Amino acid sequence: MNRKLLIAFLYVYMLAFSFIKTVRLPNEWSEAHWLMDYRFGFIKRGLAGEVFGFFFEKSLFNIQVLSGTILFLLYAALLTISLRMTFQNYSIRKVLFYGIFFLSQYMVLSAHLIGYLDHFIFLLTILAVYLIKNKKIFLASLVAVFSVVMHEISFFLMIPVCLFAVVVFESSGKNLVFTFGLFRKAGLFLLFPVIATVSVSLYQEVYGKENDQLILHYLENTGLISKRVAVMIASAYTESFGTYLKEQSPYFIERLLLSKNTLKFGLPILFMMYMTIREFRNIDKLILLFLAAVSLFPLLLHAVAWDTFRIWAFPFMILFLGFWILNSRFAAEEASPSLSWPEILLFGISVILVAVFQNNLFENEIERLSKMERCLLLIPVFAGIAWLYLKKAPIKNIEA
């Protein structure tokens, strides 16, 4: 069997497996985000709806088409990047890394949260990283400003990984050396997005509550949003950051270190980090530590938001982007083609945690497929990966 065809099949198969478990039409929360705009003056998160409304009628059908198109483009970008990076200096550890990613909580929630602005933010992040790679840092900064104004969560999802891209692509050699030129380029990227983030936050603190009732009545009058969701959206668009911090921060340590999600998602995230370290053992450890910090940075959202299972999904995507950045800049060191038993065991446990156990979903929904059905559907994944591994590394070469 052709190795490239098998790898492409496995990636598409795993993506489809995650997609089928939770796919649905956009819910009222995501629809409301595209209905919001600047009709009552500037509000946070209003930019996406403003641009959408400029080009299209704000109908349910158009929102569904737009949501599906964004998700399709995101999936196409993820598959394209993962296949190119896998075929470039192929190693079995790259397959394991992307395997966990395509089965991860992020991919599961991407279908469940279709229409959410998160997907568009990550599409813009891919664009910004591409621009940074091609030395267009100022243009990447403008893309980041657009993303921040569209949704302030971009400060946690987009800005750190783009800064990582600046550091990696602008550093000379494999070592991280802090030069004036590097600081200047990092500052060039950060200046406007940080100003945008601070400005939106300050505006929200001072003027945020003024449009609460206007938003509520507008959403109800569209006929698309129920009163319950309209109340939630009105609060989300007008409540101050300080209020959320005060309400949610007491639960931060518990959500980060003491919840069941710490193990369920933490172990697969650590496995992906370990695969990254194994692939890039020859580069400066400070760069790898920087990537680890950037990947875990979104977990700070536990201090201001309650949807913990969604927050735990973000590090998977950040690690994917970081792995792409490293692959684009450095040649992976040719490691032993043999996997150690701990690596095999951790991969198996990680697959079970992300793909077999039930994931939390919004609105009390549950994933499709029983545990038995999932185990049966995962057989081709394990068989395909085993073939890829044993084809090049006979079982007698497995390290003790």
PyMOL commands that set and color helices and strands:
alter all, ss='L'
color gray80, all
select helices_A, chain A and resi 3-22+28-35+47-55+60-87+92-103+105-112+117-133+137-150+154-157+159-170+180-221+227-238+241-258+260-279+285-303+308-311+314-329+341-356+362-364+371-392+395-397
alter helices_A, ss='H'
color red, helices_A
deselect
rebuild
show_as cartoon
